[in-house]
Amino acid sequence: SKKLIKDKGSESVSLLDARILNVSSLAIESASKEMMRILDNSINTLDVALEGFYQGDKSTIEDIEKVVEGINQSGQNVTDYLVKISANDTGSHELEHTVSSMHYAIGDILRVGELAHNVTKYTKRKVRDDLNFSDKVIVELKSFNEVIHQLYELSKEVFMTKNKDLLGTIDELEDKIDTTRR
């Protein structure tokens, strides 16, 4: 059983510090750490949402929806911070590329929170309409979540260590997820 970590967006402790925006390397590091905090929270929230779905338990839905709202607010805060980093940039192509990659990554991170929110909608419907799913469907969902966790671990490693050797494996996992969703 996992516990939800409530993320109240701008009210929570944020790793984004406006005082270091003029030192782009520190600002990028700060934004990276905040993105990893949001990613951890998003994955945890998805796990709680899926467990509620498997069990037909709506008791965590309200908390999940609040957490996802906080995740989205934190994501917007990161996006705003990245814009400020770019505005303070003196024209470094490398920094521009890094910030662009981070914009792309925060979108992916927020999609995990969105997926958790979608699972809560399915849980509500499952309970409301007294729907039962075959063991095969549950096994496929659990397998799908395992692939998401593999992708999460690898993506986090690449993001924090800049180890580009893992990008091929990440692409394969993303393709596997895309194929599974169809």
C-alpha positions as CSV (number, residue, x, y, z in Angstrom):
1,S,0.0,0.0,0.0
2,K,1.3,3.4,-1.0
3,K,0.6,6.7,0.7
4,L,-0.2,9.8,-1.4
5,I,2.2,12.7,-1.0
6,K,0.1,15.8,-1.2
7,D,1.6,18.3,-3.6
8,K,0.0,21.7,-3.2
9,G,1.8,23.3,-6.1
10,S,3.1,26.7,-5.2
11,E,2.2,26.2,-1.5
12,S,4.5,23.3,-1.1
13,V,8.2,23.4,-0.6
14,S,9.6,24.1,-4.0
15,L,13.1,23.5,-5.2
16,L,12.9,26.5,-7.5
17,D,14.7,29.5,-6.3
18,A,14.4,32.8,-8.2
19,R,17.6,34.1,-6.5
20,I,19.8,31.7,-8.6
21,L,18.2,32.4,-12.0
22,N,21.3,34.5,-13.0
23,V,23.5,31.4,-12.6
24,S,22.0,29.2,-15.3
25,S,23.8,26.0,-14.3
26,L,22.4,26.2,-10.8
27,A,18.9,27.2,-12.0
28,I,18.9,24.2,-14.4
29,E,20.0,21.9,-11.6
30,S,17.2,23.3,-9.4
31,A,14.6,22.8,-12.1
32,S,15.9,19.3,-12.7
33,K,15.5,18.3,-9.1
34,E,12.0,19.8,-8.9
35,M,11.1,17.9,-12.1
36,M,12.3,14.7,-10.5
37,R,10.2,15.4,-7.3
38,I,7.2,15.9,-9.5
39,L,7.9,12.7,-11.4
40,D,8.3,10.7,-8.2
41,N,5.0,12.1,-7.0
42,S,3.2,11.4,-10.3
43,I,4.4,7.8,-10.4
44,N,3.3,7.3,-6.8
45,T,-0.1,8.8,-7.5
46,L,-0.5,6.6,-10.5
47,D,0.3,3.5,-8.4
48,V,-2.3,4.6,-5.8
49,A,-4.9,5.2,-8.5
50,L,-4.3,1.8,-10.1
51,E,-4.5,0.0,-6.8
52,G,-7.9,1.7,-6.2
53,F,-9.0,0.6,-9.6
54,Y,-7.9,-3.0,-9.0
55,Q,-9.7,-3.1,-5.7
56,G,-12.8,-1.1,-6.8
57,D,-12.0,1.4,-4.0
58,K,-13.0,5.0,-4.5
59,S,-11.7,6.1,-1.1
60,T,-8.5,7.7,-2.4
61,I,-10.1,9.4,-5.5
62,E,-10.6,12.8,-3.9
63,D,-7.0,12.9,-2.6
64,I,-5.6,11.7,-6.0
65,E,-7.5,14.5,-7.7
66,K,-6.0,17.1,-5.3
67,V,-2.5,15.7,-5.7
68,V,-2.8,15.7,-9.5
69,E,-4.0,19.4,-9.3
70,G,-0.9,20.1,-7.3
71,I,1.3,18.2,-9.7
72,N,-0.1,20.3,-12.6
73,Q,0.5,23.5,-10.6
74,S,4.1,22.4,-9.9
75,G,4.6,21.6,-13.5
76,Q,3.4,25.1,-14.5
77,N,5.8,26.5,-11.9
78,V,8.7,24.6,-13.6
79,T,7.6,25.8,-17.0
80,D,7.5,29.4,-15.8
81,Y,10.9,28.9,-14.2
82,L,12.4,27.5,-17.5
83,V,11.0,30.6,-19.3
84,K,12.8,32.8,-16.8
85,I,16.1,30.8,-17.3
86,S,15.8,31.3,-21.1
87,A,15.1,35.0,-20.6
88,N,18.3,35.4,-18.6
89,D,20.3,33.4,-21.1
90,T,23.1,35.2,-23.0
91,G,22.7,33.1,-26.2
92,S,24.2,29.7,-25.2
93,H,23.1,27.1,-27.7
94,E,23.7,24.3,-25.1
95,L,21.5,26.0,-22.5
96,E,18.8,26.6,-25.1
97,H,18.9,22.9,-26.0
98,T,18.8,21.9,-22.3
99,V,15.8,24.1,-21.6
100,S,14.0,22.9,-24.6
101,S,14.5,19.3,-23.6
102,M,13.3,20.1,-20.1
103,H,10.1,21.6,-21.5
104,Y,9.5,18.4,-23.4
105,A,10.2,16.3,-20.3
106,I,7.9,18.2,-18.0
107,G,5.1,17.6,-20.5
108,D,5.8,13.8,-20.3
109,I,5.9,14.0,-16.5
110,L,2.5,15.7,-16.3
111,R,1.0,13.1,-18.6
112,V,1.7,10.5,-15.8
113,G,-0.4,12.6,-13.4
114,E,-3.1,12.9,-16.1
115,L,-3.0,9.1,-16.5
116,A,-3.6,8.8,-12.7
117,H,-6.6,11.2,-13.0
118,N,-8.0,9.1,-15.9
119,V,-7.7,5.9,-13.8
120,T,-9.8,7.6,-11.1
121,K,-12.5,8.2,-13.7
122,Y,-12.4,4.5,-14.7
123,T,-12.6,3.5,-11.0
124,K,-15.7,5.7,-10.5
125,R,-17.3,4.1,-13.5
126,K,-16.3,0.6,-12.5
127,V,-17.9,1.0,-9.0
128,R,-20.9,2.9,-10.3
129,D,-21.8,0.4,-13.0
130,D,-20.6,-2.6,-11.0
131,L,-18.2,-3.6,-13.7
132,N,-15.9,-6.6,-13.4
133,F,-12.8,-7.2,-15.5
134,S,-11.2,-10.5,-16.4
135,D,-8.0,-11.6,-14.8
136,K,-6.4,-11.1,-18.3
137,V,-7.3,-7.4,-18.3
138,I,-5.9,-6.9,-14.8
139,V,-2.7,-8.7,-15.7
140,E,-2.3,-6.5,-18.8
141,L,-2.8,-3.4,-16.8
142,K,-0.3,-4.5,-14.2
143,S,2.1,-5.4,-17.1
144,F,1.5,-1.9,-18.6
145,N,2.3,-0.3,-15.2
146,E,5.5,-2.4,-14.9
147,V,6.7,-1.0,-18.3
148,I,5.8,2.5,-17.1
149,H,8.0,1.9,-14.0
150,Q,10.9,0.7,-16.1
151,L,10.5,3.8,-18.3
152,Y,10.4,5.9,-15.2
153,E,13.6,4.5,-13.7
154,L,15.5,4.7,-17.0
155,S,14.3,8.2,-17.8
156,K,15.2,9.4,-14.4
157,E,18.7,7.9,-14.7
158,V,19.2,9.5,-18.2
159,F,17.8,12.9,-17.0
160,M,20.0,13.0,-13.9
161,T,23.2,11.5,-15.3
162,K,22.9,12.5,-18.9
163,N,23.7,8.9,-19.9
164,K,22.5,8.9,-23.5
165,D,23.4,5.2,-23.9
166,L,20.0,4.3,-22.5
167,L,17.9,6.4,-25.0
168,G,17.5,3.4,-27.3
169,T,16.0,1.3,-24.5
170,I,13.7,4.2,-23.5
171,D,12.5,4.5,-27.1
172,E,11.7,0.8,-27.2
173,L,9.8,1.0,-23.9
174,E,7.8,4.1,-25.3
175,D,7.0,2.1,-28.4
176,K,5.9,-0.8,-26.2
177,I,3.6,1.5,-24.3
178,D,2.2,3.1,-27.5
179,T,1.5,-0.4,-28.9
180,T,-0.2,-1.6,-25.7
181,R,-2.4,1.5,-25.6
182,R,-3.8,0.8,-29.1
